Amino acid sequence: MKNAHVVAVAAGLAAGALFIHTDICQDAWLRYGIGVQTCPDGKVRQTAQLTVSALRRGAKGTVTFGATAHYTTNASDHVISVPVDELGPIKLTLIGTDKKATPLAVESWRRYGFERRAVVTLPEVPDGDYQLHATFRTRIGPGELDVPLPLYTPARIHVLTDRPLYEPGNTVQFRAVVLRARDLAPIDGRPGTWVIKDPDGEILLEEKAPAGEWGVVSGSFPLDKGAQTGSWRVAWTSAEATDEVPFTVEPFTLPRFSVEATASKSFYRPGETPVVRGAVTYSSGAPVANATLDITWNVGGAWPPPREWLEKLLPKRAATAANGRFELALPKIPDDLQGQATMTARISAIDPAGDRVEGAVTVLLSQDGIQVSAVTELGDGLVQGFNNKLFVRVTTPDGGVVANAKVIVKRAWQSNDAGITAVLDEDGVAALQLDPGPPVNVVIPALPWRQVARPQLVTRGEVADLINEDGASLADQVEIDRWLAVLSPCAKWIADADTSARVGLRIDAGGRVVAAGGGASALDQCVVSTLRSKRLPARAERMYTLTFNFTDPQLSRLSASVESALDEPEGLQASLDELARGTRDCLPQVEGAEGSLPDALTWRVAAGSKLVELGTWIKDPRAGGPTGAARVAMPCVSSRINAGRRIELADKADADSLGIVRFTVSLPETLTQAKPQPTTMLGYE
């Protein structure tokens, strides 16, 4: 049929409207319900689309449906696709895994452009992979389609392997447990899929495996002897829930020798000296003589060990004897040990051939010779005026059962309490009745206070050589690292915005520093003056540039406060701050040595002059009387900032001026940090 004008008329009681579709194929409109300009040639086919949103069991969700017509024309073999506007009845059915069909009630289909949308409520059905089946009719003809609709309870999955490391040729054993997210109850029979990926991300296994009893599912995967080495991943996925874990595949061999060590006792108490004995042996059983041992210690628990104990007294290096054995004598356990602490030593043994293996040993420290735990019918509480049933369990500090022993339970807050005698059973537990009386103030002692360890004061950056492309030699870098300790005194000059010093050094062929330069700050000049007398190994002439980084040395600080009778010269405060930093190494570093100095320093400057003259020290009535700072800090400050000294400013003073400077001493954070305090609470002991 040729193209024609199609006219549709709609009339009302009061008014009418005329709708005209121009330049469309009348045959396509009447036969297929599609408005196109060129008539189709041959058969028109159709496809459909069905999408769901928030569709779940027992709740309302949205379903959107649309159909598309496909055809060709005489002028082209190209397939033209257009939406179908005229849609007939649409029916939805839920098809389960058993192929049982359940019709779904649809509230109403509403038009949204060329699509139809409806609200649907799914029935309560078991977990599974369902199909949403739709039947429909258009002018083109009837049709149907299925959309996958997995319906599963939200779940949590945990996957694990039997070990983290495998060799090529091994079999990987893995297991997963699937739990309901709401209450962590196991989900039996939950369908899922195992997926294993190699280090390149290629999937080498995809296997369906439903969860069994208690929500557990297991699997295995044999690795080929030529399996790729690296990090593999195994995952178990069920609907939107998934979990995966990595495992490593690489060849491994047993070390040629091993190191073993044990403590001489199961636990040690305050005042005792722990001893660790061990041996380094080859896999054949022969001893490894003269093996070097590097030992690293770590102390776990609430009790803080003394710094000196950790840094100096614990053995850090040892060696094996001719029989391959060694013995480590630890320092005496401090008397302020509280509770329990666990010392772990990582022992690295190096044999004469240079091979290295590692072992570990644990040393248990305990304040008491027994450990006591108690529980009542109310959990961990006691009620006054009531005969409470109390269960007491006694063990050794390392967890050993103290069986069939007599114990006496006393009210620690009553000095005249004779106590209650009980006998422990074979599990180390005794049951007794107890009325504790009114609660009392129980004081839990504070943990010992330890001063915080100071960080390394000086570090360096990379050394650049302006003459040689190869840069600084290893021998030069080792020697420069030895300079860091002698540069530590310069750390007193650091300011908030000035914590590094960049210097240039010229070294002759004999290794002598013949020229050194740096910035104008006191920190830069301190570093430069220190390095002028240094030497490096002899070799070709070098010109180095490098940066030294400083951290605060945690010394007391002197703060200057300038007061001027007239205008204060620009730069005076900064100059006095630098003078104050020069006193940090002689200020007292003890508690009570803080506060305002009893004396103030006078100063004056003439108009047109750059020199500020520091006058005499005068008594300062505002200081508020003698302080700790007055007694111990004043000699240090007056010797470093002496009367008659002159300060050179960057610019000339605009006018005559004079005034005074008041000084205040503050202690470092390491001395002012809060110390542990005893805890007081109502209860029973």
C-alpha positions as CSV (number, residue, x, y, z in Angstrom):
1,M,0.0,0.0,0.0
2,K,1.4,3.4,-0.9
3,N,2.1,6.1,1.7
4,A,-1.0,8.0,2.6
5,H,-2.2,10.5,5.1
6,V,-3.8,8.8,8.1
7,V,-6.4,10.9,10.0
8,A,-7.7,10.1,13.5
9,V,-10.5,12.1,15.0
10,A,-11.4,12.4,18.7
11,A,-14.6,14.3,19.7
12,G,-16.0,15.5,23.0
13,L,-19.2,17.1,24.2
14,A,-17.8,20.6,24.3
15,A,-14.8,20.5,22.0
16,G,-13.0,18.4,19.5
17,A,-9.4,17.7,18.5
18,L,-8.0,16.6,15.2
19,F,-4.8,14.5,15.1
20,I,-3.0,14.0,11.8
21,H,-0.1,11.6,11.2
22,T,1.6,12.8,8.0
23,D,4.1,11.1,5.8
24,I,3.8,7.6,7.4
25,C,3.2,4.2,5.9
26,Q,-0.5,3.5,6.3
27,D,0.0,-0.2,5.9
28,A,2.7,-0.4,8.6
29,W,0.4,1.6,11.0
30,L,-2.7,-0.4,10.5
31,R,-1.1,-3.9,10.3
32,Y,1.7,-3.6,12.8
33,G,1.1,-0.5,15.0
34,I,4.3,1.2,14.1
35,G,4.6,4.7,12.7
36,V,7.4,4.8,10.0
37,Q,7.8,6.7,6.8
38,T,9.0,3.9,4.6
39,C,6.9,0.8,4.3
40,P,8.5,-2.5,5.4
41,D,9.4,-5.0,2.7
42,G,8.8,-8.6,3.6
43,K,8.0,-9.9,7.1
44,V,8.2,-7.7,10.2
45,R,9.6,-9.4,13.3
46,Q,9.5,-8.4,16.9
47,T,11.6,-8.7,20.1
48,A,10.7,-7.7,23.6
49,Q,12.5,-6.3,26.7
50,L,11.6,-6.9,30.3
51,T,13.4,-5.2,33.2
52,V,12.8,-5.4,36.9
53,S,13.5,-3.0,39.7
54,A,13.4,-3.8,43.5
55,L,11.6,-7.0,42.9
56,R,11.8,-9.2,45.9
57,R,9.6,-11.7,47.9
58,G,6.7,-10.3,49.9
59,A,7.3,-6.7,48.7
60,K,6.3,-4.5,45.8
61,G,8.6,-4.0,42.8
62,T,8.5,-2.5,39.4
63,V,8.4,-4.3,36.0
64,T,9.0,-2.5,32.7
65,F,8.0,-4.0,29.4
66,G,8.7,-2.8,25.8
67,A,8.6,-4.3,22.3
68,T,10.6,-3.5,19.2
69,A,9.8,-4.2,15.5
70,H,12.6,-5.1,13.0
71,Y,12.2,-4.9,9.2
72,T,14.0,-4.1,6.0
73,T,12.9,-2.0,2.9
74,N,13.3,-2.4,-0.8
75,A,16.0,0.2,-0.9
76,S,18.3,-1.4,1.6
77,D,19.1,-4.7,3.3
78,H,19.8,-2.7,6.5
79,V,17.6,-3.8,9.4
80,I,15.5,-1.0,10.8
81,S,14.3,-1.2,14.4
82,V,11.5,0.9,15.8
83,P,9.5,0.7,19.1
84,V,6.1,-0.8,19.0
85,D,3.5,1.6,20.3
86,E,0.4,-0.6,20.3
87,L,0.8,-3.3,23.0
88,G,-1.9,-5.8,23.9
89,P,-2.4,-7.8,27.1
90,I,0.9,-8.6,29.1
91,K,0.8,-11.5,31.5
92,L,3.6,-12.4,34.0
93,T,4.4,-15.8,35.5
94,L,7.1,-16.9,38.0
95,I,8.6,-20.2,37.0
96,G,10.6,-22.1,39.7
97,T,13.5,-24.5,39.4
98,D,10.9,-27.3,39.4
99,K,9.3,-25.7,36.3
100,K,6.2,-24.9,38.3
101,A,4.5,-21.7,37.0
102,T,2.9,-19.2,39.4
103,P,0.8,-16.4,37.8
104,L,1.6,-13.0,39.2
105,A,-1.0,-10.4,40.1
106,V,-0.3,-7.0,38.3
107,E,-1.9,-3.9,39.8
108,S,-2.0,-2.1,36.4
109,W,0.1,-1.4,33.4
110,R,0.8,2.3,32.8
111,R,2.2,3.9,29.6
112,Y,5.6,5.5,29.8
113,G,6.5,6.6,26.3
114,F,6.6,3.4,24.2
115,E,7.0,1.2,27.3
116,R,4.5,-0.1,29.9
117,R,5.2,-0.3,33.6
118,A,3.5,-2.1,36.4
119,V,3.8,-2.8,40.1
120,V,4.1,-6.5,41.0
121,T,4.3,-8.3,44.4
122,L,6.2,-11.6,44.4
123,P,4.9,-14.5,46.6
124,E,7.0,-15.9,49.4
125,V,9.0,-18.7,47.7
126,P,12.1,-20.6,48.7
127,D,15.6,-19.5,47.6
128,G,16.5,-20.4,44.1
129,D,17.1,-19.3,40.5
130,Y,13.7,-18.4,39.1
131,Q,12.5,-17.2,35.7
132,L,10.2,-14.3,35.2
133,H,8.1,-15.4,32.1
134,A,6.1,-12.8,30.1
135,T,3.5,-13.4,27.4
136,F,2.2,-10.5,25.3
137,R,0.5,-9.6,22.0
138,T,1.0,-6.8,19.5
139,R,-0.4,-6.2,16.0
140,I,2.7,-8.1,14.8
141,G,1.6,-11.1,16.7
142,P,2.0,-13.0,20.0
143,G,5.3,-13.3,21.8
144,E,6.9,-14.5,25.0
145,L,10.3,-14.1,26.8
146,D,12.0,-15.2,30.0
147,V,14.2,-13.1,32.3
148,P,16.5,-14.7,35.0
149,L,15.3,-13.8,38.5
150,P,17.6,-15.1,41.3
151,L,15.8,-14.9,44.6
152,Y,18.2,-15.4,47.6
153,T,18.3,-14.3,51.2
154,P,21.1,-11.7,51.8
155,A,24.1,-13.8,53.0
156,R,27.7,-13.5,54.2
157,I,30.3,-15.9,52.9
158,H,33.7,-16.8,54.3
159,V,36.2,-18.7,52.2
160,L,39.4,-20.3,53.4
161,T,42.1,-22.6,52.1
162,D,43.9,-25.4,54.0
163,R,47.2,-23.5,53.8
164,P,48.5,-20.3,52.2
165,L,51.3,-21.7,50.2
166,Y,51.4,-24.5,47.6
167,E,53.9,-26.0,45.2
168,P,53.1,-26.7,41.6
169,G,51.6,-30.2,41.5
170,N,49.9,-29.8,44.9
171,T,46.2,-30.0,45.4
172,V,44.5,-26.9,46.8
173,Q,41.8,-27.7,49.3
174,F,39.2,-24.9,50.0
175,R,36.0,-24.5,51.9
176,A,33.4,-21.9,52.4
177,V,30.6,-21.2,54.9
178,V,27.5,-19.3,54.0
179,L,25.5,-17.5,56.7
180,R,22.3,-15.6,56.7
181,A,23.2,-11.9,57.0
182,R,20.3,-11.1,59.4
183,D,21.3,-13.5,62.2
184,L,24.4,-15.4,60.9
185,A,22.5,-18.7,60.8
186,P,23.9,-21.3,58.4
187,I,22.0,-21.6,55.1
188,D,21.8,-25.2,54.0
189,G,21.5,-26.1,50.3
190,R,22.4,-22.6,49.1
191,P,23.5,-22.8,45.4
192,G,26.8,-21.3,44.5
193,T,29.8,-21.5,42.2
194,W,33.5,-22.0,42.8
195,V,35.8,-19.8,40.7
196,I,39.6,-20.0,40.6
197,K,41.8,-17.5,38.9
198,D,45.5,-17.6,38.1
199,P,47.9,-14.7,38.7
200,D,46.9,-13.3,35.3
201,G,43.2,-13.2,36.2
202,E,42.3,-16.1,33.8
203,I,39.5,-18.3,35.1
204,L,40.8,-21.9,35.4
205,L,37.9,-23.4,37.3
206,E,34.2,-22.4,37.4
207,E,32.2,-25.2,39.1
208,K,28.7,-25.2,40.6
209,A,28.7,-26.4,44.2
210,P,25.7,-26.0,46.6
211,A,26.3,-25.6,50.3
212,G,25.7,-28.7,52.3
213,E,24.8,-29.2,56.0
214,W,25.6,-26.2,58.3
215,G,26.1,-24.0,55.2
216,V,29.5,-25.5,54.4
217,V,30.7,-26.2,50.9
218,S,34.1,-27.8,50.1
219,G,36.2,-28.2,46.9
220,S,39.6,-28.9,45.6
221,F,41.7,-28.0,42.6
222,P,44.8,-30.0,41.5
223,L,47.7,-27.7,40.4
224,D,49.6,-28.7,37.3
225,K,53.3,-29.3,37.8
226,G,53.9,-26.5,35.4
227,A,51.4,-24.2,37.2
228,Q,52.2,-20.5,37.0
229,T,53.8,-19.1,40.2
230,G,52.4,-16.1,42.0
231,S,49.2,-15.1,43.8
232,W,46.1,-17.1,42.8
233,R,42.5,-16.5,44.0
234,V,39.6,-18.8,44.9
235,A,36.1,-17.4,45.3
236,W,32.6,-18.8,46.1
237,T,29.7,-16.8,44.7
238,S,26.0,-17.1,45.4
239,A,23.7,-14.5,43.8
240,E,25.1,-11.1,44.9
241,A,27.1,-12.6,47.9
242,T,30.7,-13.5,47.3
243,D,34.1,-13.9,49.1
244,E,37.5,-14.7,47.9
245,V,40.9,-15.4,49.4
246,P,44.4,-15.4,47.8
247,F,46.9,-18.3,48.0
248,T,50.5,-18.4,46.7
249,V,51.9,-21.0,44.3
250,E,55.7,-21.2,44.3
251,P,58.3,-24.0,44.6
252,F,59.8,-24.3,48.0
253,T,62.4,-26.4,49.7
254,L,63.2,-27.1,53.3
255,P,66.1,-25.0,54.7
256,R,69.4,-26.7,55.1
257,F,69.3,-26.1,58.8
258,S,67.0,-24.8,61.5
259,V,67.1,-22.9,64.8
260,E,65.1,-24.0,67.9
261,A,65.0,-22.3,71.3
262,T,63.1,-22.7,74.6
263,A,63.0,-20.9,77.9
264,S,64.4,-22.8,80.9
265,K,61.1,-22.3,82.8
266,S,57.5,-22.0,81.8
267,F,57.2,-18.5,83.4
268,Y,59.3,-16.1,85.4
269,R,58.5,-13.8,88.3
270,P,59.9,-10.4,89.4
271,G,63.5,-10.7,90.5
272,E,64.2,-13.8,88.5
273,T,66.6,-14.0,85.6
274,P,65.3,-15.8,82.5
275,V,67.5,-18.1,80.5
276,V,66.9,-19.1,76.9
277,R,68.7,-22.2,75.5
278,G,68.7,-23.4,71.9
279,A,70.5,-25.1,69.1
280,V,71.1,-24.6,65.4
281,T,71.3,-27.9,63.5
282,Y,71.5,-29.1,59.9
283,S,68.6,-31.2,58.5
284,S,70.9,-34.2,58.9
285,G,71.1,-33.6,62.6
286,A,74.7,-32.3,62.6
287,P,75.3,-29.1,64.6
288,V,76.0,-25.7,63.0
289,A,79.1,-24.4,64.7
290,N,79.9,-20.7,64.9
291,A,76.6,-19.6,63.5
292,T,75.9,-15.9,64.0
293,L,72.6,-15.1,65.8
294,D,70.7,-11.8,65.3
295,I,68.0,-11.4,67.9
296,T,65.0,-9.0,67.8
297,W,62.8,-8.6,70.9
298,N,59.2,-7.6,71.3
299,V,57.3,-7.3,74.6
300,G,53.5,-7.7,74.6
301,G,51.1,-6.8,77.3
302,A,49.9,-3.8,79.3
303,W,53.1,-3.6,81.4
304,P,55.7,-1.2,79.8
305,P,59.2,-2.6,80.2
306,P,62.0,-0.1,81.2
307,R,63.7,1.5,78.2
308,E,67.2,0.6,79.4
309,W,66.0,-3.0,79.8
310,L,64.9,-3.1,76.1
311,E,67.6,-1.0,74.5
312,K,70.7,-2.1,76.3
313,L,70.3,-5.2,78.5
314,L,68.4,-7.7,76.3
315,P,70.9,-9.7,74.2
316,K,70.9,-8.6,70.5
317,R,73.7,-10.8,69.1
318,A,75.1,-14.2,70.0
319,A,76.9,-17.2,68.4
320,T,76.7,-21.0,68.6
321,A,79.4,-23.1,70.1
322,A,81.1,-26.0,68.5
323,N,78.2,-28.2,69.4
324,G,75.7,-25.8,67.7
325,R,74.1,-24.8,71.0
326,F,73.7,-21.3,72.5
327,E,72.4,-19.7,75.7
328,L,70.9,-16.3,76.2
329,A,71.0,-14.7,79.6
330,L,68.3,-12.1,80.0
331,P,68.3,-9.3,82.5
332,K,66.6,-9.6,85.9
333,I,62.9,-9.0,85.7
334,P,62.0,-5.6,87.3
335,D,60.1,-5.6,90.6
336,D,57.4,-3.3,89.1
337,L,56.1,-6.0,86.8
338,Q,52.3,-5.9,86.8
339,G,50.1,-8.7,85.5
340,Q,51.6,-10.7,82.7
341,A,53.9,-9.8,79.8
342,T,55.0,-11.9,76.9
343,M,58.5,-11.5,75.5
344,T,59.0,-12.8,72.0
345,A,62.4,-13.1,70.4
346,R,62.9,-13.6,66.7
347,I,66.2,-15.4,66.2
348,S,67.9,-15.1,62.8
349,A,70.7,-17.7,62.5
350,I,73.4,-17.3,59.8
351,D,75.7,-20.3,59.1
352,P,79.3,-19.9,57.9
353,A,78.1,-20.3,54.3
354,G,75.9,-17.2,54.7
355,D,72.5,-18.9,54.6
356,R,69.9,-17.6,56.9
357,V,67.0,-19.2,58.8
358,E,64.7,-17.8,61.5
359,G,63.1,-19.2,64.6
360,A,61.3,-17.7,67.6
361,V,61.0,-18.2,71.3
362,T,58.5,-16.9,73.9
363,V,59.3,-16.0,77.5
364,L,56.3,-15.5,79.8
365,L,56.6,-13.0,82.7
366,S,54.1,-13.1,85.5
367,Q,53.7,-10.9,88.6
368,D,52.1,-13.8,90.6
369,G,52.7,-17.6,90.7
370,I,49.0,-18.4,90.0
371,Q,46.3,-16.9,87.9
372,V,42.8,-16.7,89.4
373,S,39.5,-16.1,87.6
374,A,36.0,-15.9,89.2
375,V,32.5,-16.0,88.0
376,T,29.1,-15.8,89.8
377,E,25.6,-16.6,89.0
378,L,25.2,-13.0,87.9
379,G,28.2,-13.1,85.6
380,D,31.0,-11.1,87.1
381,G,29.2,-9.3,89.9
382,L,28.5,-9.8,93.6
383,V,25.4,-8.6,95.5
384,Q,25.6,-7.4,99.1
385,G,23.2,-8.9,101.6
386,F,22.9,-12.0,99.4
387,N,24.6,-15.4,99.6
388,N,26.3,-15.4,96.2
389,K,27.5,-18.6,94.6
390,L,31.1,-18.0,93.5
391,F,33.1,-20.2,91.2
392,V,36.9,-19.8,91.4
393,R,39.3,-21.2,88.9
394,V,43.1,-21.4,89.6
395,T,45.8,-22.0,87.0
396,T,49.5,-21.5,86.6
397,P,50.5,-18.3,84.6
398,D,51.0,-20.5,81.5
399,G,47.5,-22.0,81.7
400,G,48.3,-25.2,83.6
401,V,45.5,-26.6,85.8
402,V,46.1,-26.5,89.6
403,A,44.1,-29.5,90.6
404,N,43.0,-30.9,94.0
405,A,44.6,-28.1,95.9
406,K,43.3,-26.3,99.0
407,V,42.6,-22.6,98.5
408,I,41.6,-19.8,100.9
409,V,39.4,-17.0,99.6
410,K,39.6,-13.8,101.8
411,R,37.9,-10.4,101.7
412,A,41.0,-8.3,101.0
413,W,39.4,-5.2,102.4
414,Q,38.8,-6.8,105.8
415,S,42.2,-7.3,107.5
416,N,40.7,-9.7,110.2
417,D,38.8,-11.9,107.7
418,A,39.8,-15.6,108.3
419,G,38.7,-16.5,104.8
420,I,36.7,-19.4,103.3
421,T,38.6,-22.6,102.6
422,A,37.7,-24.7,99.5
423,V,39.3,-27.5,97.5
424,L,39.8,-27.3,93.8
425,D,38.5,-30.2,91.7
426,E,40.4,-31.9,88.9
427,D,39.7,-28.9,86.6
428,G,41.1,-26.4,89.1
429,V,37.6,-25.0,90.0
430,A,36.1,-24.5,93.4
431,A,32.5,-23.5,94.3
432,L,31.7,-21.5,97.5
433,Q,29.0,-19.3,99.0
434,L,29.9,-15.7,99.8
435,D,28.1,-12.6,101.1
436,P,30.6,-9.8,100.4
437,G,28.9,-7.1,102.5
438,P,28.8,-3.4,101.4
439,P,31.1,-2.6,98.4
440,V,34.3,-0.7,99.1
441,N,36.7,1.5,97.2
442,V,39.0,-0.8,95.2
443,V,42.2,0.8,94.0
444,I,43.8,-0.6,90.9
445,P,47.5,0.4,90.9
446,A,48.8,2.5,88.0
447,L,51.2,1.0,85.6
448,P,54.8,2.1,85.8
449,W,55.7,5.3,84.0
450,R,58.3,5.1,81.3
451,Q,59.8,8.1,79.5
452,V,59.1,8.1,75.8
453,A,62.1,7.1,73.7
454,R,63.7,9.9,71.8
455,P,63.7,9.6,68.0
456,Q,66.8,9.8,65.9
457,L,67.8,13.5,65.9
458,V,69.5,13.7,62.5
459,T,68.8,11.9,59.2
460,R,70.1,12.7,55.7
461,G,68.8,12.8,52.2
462,E,70.4,11.6,49.0
463,V,73.9,12.8,48.2
464,A,74.3,14.5,44.8
465,D,77.7,14.9,43.2
466,L,78.0,17.9,40.9
467,I,81.3,16.7,39.3
468,N,80.9,13.0,38.9
469,E,77.9,11.4,37.3
470,D,78.2,8.2,39.3
471,G,77.3,10.1,42.5
472,A,78.6,9.5,46.0
473,S,80.5,6.2,46.5
474,L,79.3,3.7,49.1
475,A,82.4,4.4,51.2
476,D,81.6,8.1,51.2
477,Q,78.0,7.5,52.2
478,V,79.0,5.3,55.1
479,E,81.4,8.0,56.4
480,I,78.7,10.7,56.0
481,D,76.3,8.5,58.1
482,R,78.9,8.6,60.9
483,W,78.6,12.4,60.9
484,L,75.0,12.3,62.0
485,A,75.9,11.7,65.6
486,V,78.2,14.8,65.8
487,L,75.5,16.9,64.2
488,S,73.0,16.1,66.9
489,P,73.9,19.2,69.0
490,C,72.8,21.4,66.1
491,A,69.2,20.1,66.6
492,K,68.7,22.8,69.4
493,W,68.5,25.4,66.6
494,I,65.5,24.0,64.8
495,A,62.4,26.2,64.6
496,D,58.9,25.3,63.7
497,A,59.4,26.1,60.0
498,D,63.1,25.3,59.9
499,T,63.9,21.7,60.5
500,S,66.4,20.9,57.7
501,A,69.8,22.2,56.6
502,R,71.0,22.0,53.0
503,V,74.8,22.3,52.6
504,G,77.4,22.1,49.8
505,L,80.8,20.5,50.3
506,R,83.9,20.5,48.2
507,I,86.2,17.6,49.0
508,D,89.8,17.4,47.6
509,A,91.5,14.3,46.3
510,G,92.8,13.6,49.8
511,G,89.3,13.5,51.3
512,R,89.6,16.9,53.1
513,V,86.6,19.3,53.2
514,V,88.2,22.4,51.6
515,A,85.0,24.4,51.3
516,A,81.5,24.3,52.9
517,G,78.5,26.5,52.5
518,G,74.9,26.7,53.7
519,G,72.1,29.1,54.5
520,A,72.1,32.0,56.9
521,S,70.1,30.4,59.7
522,A,71.7,29.3,62.9
523,L,70.9,25.7,62.1
524,D,72.6,25.9,58.7
525,Q,75.7,27.6,60.1
526,C,76.0,25.1,62.9
527,V,76.0,22.2,60.4
528,V,78.5,24.0,58.1
529,S,80.9,24.8,61.0
530,T,80.8,21.2,62.2
531,L,81.5,19.7,58.8
532,R,84.5,21.9,57.9
533,S,86.7,19.7,60.0
534,K,85.5,16.4,58.6
535,R,87.2,14.1,56.1
536,L,86.1,11.5,53.6
537,P,88.0,8.6,52.0
538,A,90.7,9.7,49.5
539,R,89.8,9.6,45.8
540,A,89.0,12.0,43.0
541,E,87.8,15.5,43.9
542,R,84.1,15.8,44.7
543,M,81.5,18.5,45.2
544,Y,78.5,17.2,47.1
545,T,75.1,18.8,47.9
546,L,72.9,17.1,50.5
547,T,70.2,17.9,53.1
548,F,70.2,17.0,56.8
549,N,66.8,16.6,58.5
550,F,66.4,17.3,62.2
551,T,63.8,16.4,64.8
552,D,63.2,18.2,68.0
553,P,65.6,17.0,70.7
554,Q,63.0,17.3,73.4
555,L,65.0,19.9,75.4
556,S,63.5,22.7,77.5
557,R,62.7,25.9,75.6
558,L,63.3,29.5,76.4
559,S,60.6,31.9,75.1
560,A,61.3,35.7,74.7
561,S,58.6,38.3,75.0
562,V,59.7,41.8,73.8
563,E,58.1,44.9,75.3
564,S,59.0,48.3,73.8
565,A,58.6,51.8,75.2
566,L,58.4,53.1,71.7
567,D,58.2,51.4,68.3
568,E,59.7,47.9,68.3
569,P,62.4,47.5,65.6
570,E,61.5,45.0,62.8
571,G,63.3,41.7,63.2
572,L,64.2,42.1,66.9
573,Q,61.8,39.4,68.1
574,A,63.2,36.9,65.5
575,S,66.7,37.6,66.6
576,L,65.9,37.2,70.3
577,D,64.1,33.9,69.5
578,E,67.3,32.6,67.9
579,L,69.4,33.6,70.9
580,A,66.9,31.8,73.1
581,R,67.2,28.6,71.1
582,G,71.0,28.8,71.8
583,T,70.3,28.1,75.5
584,R,68.4,24.9,75.0
585,D,71.4,22.6,75.7
586,C,72.2,24.3,79.1
587,L,68.6,24.8,80.4
588,P,67.6,22.4,83.2
589,Q,65.8,19.3,82.0
590,V,64.0,18.4,85.3
591,E,60.5,18.9,86.6
592,G,60.0,22.1,88.5
593,A,62.5,24.1,86.4
594,E,59.8,25.9,84.4
595,G,58.3,29.3,84.8
596,S,59.2,33.0,84.3
597,L,62.8,34.1,85.0
598,P,63.1,36.6,87.9
599,D,65.2,39.0,85.8
600,A,64.4,40.9,82.6
601,L,66.9,42.1,80.0
602,T,67.0,45.8,78.9
603,W,67.7,46.8,75.3
604,R,68.0,50.0,73.2
605,V,68.6,51.0,69.6
606,A,69.4,54.4,68.0
607,A,67.7,55.8,64.9
608,G,69.5,54.8,61.7
609,S,71.4,52.0,63.3
610,K,71.2,48.2,62.7
611,L,72.7,47.3,66.1
612,V,70.5,46.6,69.1
613,E,72.5,46.8,72.3
614,L,71.4,44.5,75.1
615,G,71.7,46.3,78.4
616,T,71.7,45.0,82.0
617,W,69.6,42.3,83.7
618,I,67.2,43.9,86.2
619,K,64.8,42.4,88.7
620,D,61.3,41.8,87.3
621,P,58.6,42.4,89.9
622,R,56.1,40.8,87.5
623,A,57.9,37.4,87.8
624,G,55.9,36.6,90.9
625,G,58.7,35.7,93.3
626,P,61.3,32.9,93.1
627,T,60.5,29.9,90.9
628,G,62.2,26.7,89.9
629,A,63.3,28.5,86.7
630,A,64.8,31.3,88.8
631,R,67.0,28.9,90.8
632,V,68.4,26.7,88.1
633,A,67.8,28.3,84.7
634,M,69.1,31.9,85.3
635,P,72.8,31.1,85.3
636,C,72.4,29.3,81.9
637,V,70.5,32.2,80.3
638,S,72.6,35.0,81.6
639,S,75.8,33.3,80.4
640,R,74.5,32.8,76.8
641,I,72.6,36.1,76.5
642,N,75.0,38.4,78.2
643,A,74.7,42.1,78.9
644,G,76.5,44.3,76.4
645,R,75.9,42.0,73.5
646,R,74.8,43.5,70.2
647,I,72.2,42.1,67.8
648,E,72.5,43.1,64.2
649,L,69.2,43.7,62.4
650,A,68.5,43.3,58.7
651,D,67.3,46.9,58.3
652,K,68.1,50.2,60.1
653,A,65.8,51.3,62.9
654,D,63.5,54.1,61.9
655,A,63.7,55.8,65.3
656,D,65.2,55.6,68.7
657,S,63.7,52.8,70.8
658,L,64.2,50.9,74.0
659,G,62.5,48.3,76.1
660,I,62.8,45.1,78.0
661,V,62.7,41.3,77.3
662,R,61.0,38.8,79.6
663,F,61.9,35.1,79.4
664,T,59.9,32.0,80.3
665,V,61.2,28.4,80.5
666,S,59.0,25.5,79.4
667,L,59.7,21.8,79.8
668,P,59.7,19.3,76.9
669,E,56.7,17.1,76.3
670,T,58.7,14.0,77.5
671,L,58.6,15.6,81.0
672,T,55.1,17.0,80.9
673,Q,53.3,14.0,79.5
674,A,50.5,12.6,81.6
675,K,51.6,9.8,83.9
676,P,49.4,6.8,84.6
677,Q,47.2,7.2,87.7
678,P,45.6,4.6,90.0
679,T,42.0,3.7,89.2
680,T,39.5,3.7,92.1
681,M,36.1,2.0,91.8
682,L,33.4,0.5,93.9
683,G,33.6,-3.2,94.2
684,Y,35.2,-6.1,95.9
685,E,38.7,-7.6,96.0
